Amino acid sequence: MDDLKKKRDFFELNLKLEIKFNFRKVYGNDNPVHLEIGSGRGEFLLHKSVQHPDVNFLAIELKEKRIKTIIRQLDTKINKNVRVARLFVDEKITDYIPEESFQMIYIIHPDPWPKRKHHKNRLIQHCFIDVLWRIMKPGGFIEISTDHKEYANWIVQHFRERKDFESVYDKGFTKNPEEEHIETFFEKKKREEGFEPFFMKYRKV
Ligand SMILES: C[S@@+](CC[C@H](N)C(=O)[O-])C[C@H]1O[C@@H](n2cnc3c(N)ncnc32)[C@H](O)[C@@H]1O
């Protein structure tokens, strides 16, 4: 069996077969679980899982090529608190994920879908925020970042319209990353092109 196959067997979950996702069975403990949606090449996941060995991480990414890139870099001893799943995340995620599962949710540089006619494809929509609320633990946090100013405004406005989340930042966003900040591939690329990220953080009320 080649190395990638062995690693896939260890790290990869088929969420559609997990009805419903049993964290204790998967991770072998009751540690808090953090979810990352749209992990890309996995920089955030790789660093975060080492910074926080007492947290379990679930990374969901749509693209097969990126799943392979992530899994290749993972180590079954160093990153044993990580699992990844290939899935297009949408409202149906509640079919596999129990309510009140996650202490933290990270959505780092989600696709901005800049054209107006494509705004309906944006991940951040009220119906999706409803779902995020359901799968988060009470008092849990969501962190979202984007370099796209108009999408940042869209996100800030959507969360302002809700009573079930409160913003950690007075203005609804900050340009200053938190101390433990991990720069992802996409953030680096966009900074080099002159686009600085906006950071949003919300607490489930
Ligand atoms: C702009 S990239 C950012 C990747 C990474 N977070 C970073 O900052 O470098 C967006 C990523 O989200 C993934 N993605 C987009 N929509 C998704 C969805 N609905 N479910 C899961 N992954 C998604 C894409 O395949 C892509 O890897």
The ligand as a Tripos MOL2 file, in Angstrom:
@<TRIPOS>MOLECULE
LIG
   27    29     1     0     0
SMALL
NO_CHARGES

@<TRIPOS>ATOM
      1 C1        -10.2190   30.9380   -2.2630 C.3       1 LIG1
      2 S1         -9.8320   29.3420   -1.7390 S.3       1 LIG1
      3 C2         -9.1310   29.5950   -0.1150 C.3       1 LIG1
      4 C3         -8.3800   28.3760    0.3830 C.3       1 LIG1
      5 C4         -7.7100   28.5280    1.7370 C.3       1 LIG1
      6 N1         -8.6930   28.6920    2.7990 N.3       1 LIG1
      7 C5         -6.7320   29.6780    1.7350 C.2       1 LIG1
      8 O1         -7.0060   30.7010    2.4030 O.co2     1 LIG1
      9 O2         -5.6760   29.5520    1.0700 O.co2     1 LIG1
     10 C6        -11.4420   28.6590   -1.3510 C.3       1 LIG1
     11 C7        -11.4120   27.1570   -1.0890 C.3       1 LIG1
     12 O3        -12.6910   26.7310   -0.6540 O.3       1 LIG1
     13 C8        -13.0710   25.5620   -1.3590 C.3       1 LIG1
     14 N2        -14.5410   25.6070   -1.4050 N.ar      1 LIG1
     15 C9        -15.3020   26.5290   -2.0380 C.ar      1 LIG1
     16 N3        -16.6070   26.2940   -1.8060 N.ar      1 LIG1
     17 C10       -16.6680   25.2210   -0.9800 C.ar      1 LIG1
     18 C11       -17.7410   24.4910   -0.4000 C.ar      1 LIG1
     19 N4        -19.0140   24.8710   -0.5630 N.pl3     1 LIG1
     20 N5        -17.4470   23.4260    0.3740 N.ar      1 LIG1
     21 C12       -16.1600   23.0570    0.5800 C.ar      1 LIG1
     22 N6        -15.1020   23.6970    0.0440 N.ar      1 LIG1
     23 C13       -15.3520   24.7700   -0.7250 C.ar      1 LIG1
     24 C14       -12.3990   25.6910   -2.7120 C.3       1 LIG1
     25 O4        -12.2300   24.4370   -3.3480 O.3       1 LIG1
     26 C15       -11.0740   26.3440   -2.3260 C.3       1 LIG1
     27 O5        -10.0910   25.3890   -1.9970 O.3       1 LIG1
@<TRIPOS>BOND
     1     1     2 1
     2     2     3 1
     3     2    10 1
     4     3     4 1
     5     4     5 1
     6     5     6 1
     7     5     7 1
     8     7     8 2
     9     7     9 1
    10    10    11 1
    11    11    12 1
    12    11    26 1
    13    12    13 1
    14    13    14 1
    15    13    24 1
    16    14    15 ar
    17    14    23 ar
    18    15    16 ar
    19    16    17 ar
    20    17    18 ar
    21    17    23 ar
    22    18    19 1
    23    18    20 ar
    24    20    21 ar
    25    21    22 ar
    26    22    23 ar
    27    24    25 1
    28    24    26 1
    29    26    27 1
@<TRIPOS>SUBSTRUCTURE
     1 LIG1         1 GROUP 0 **** ****
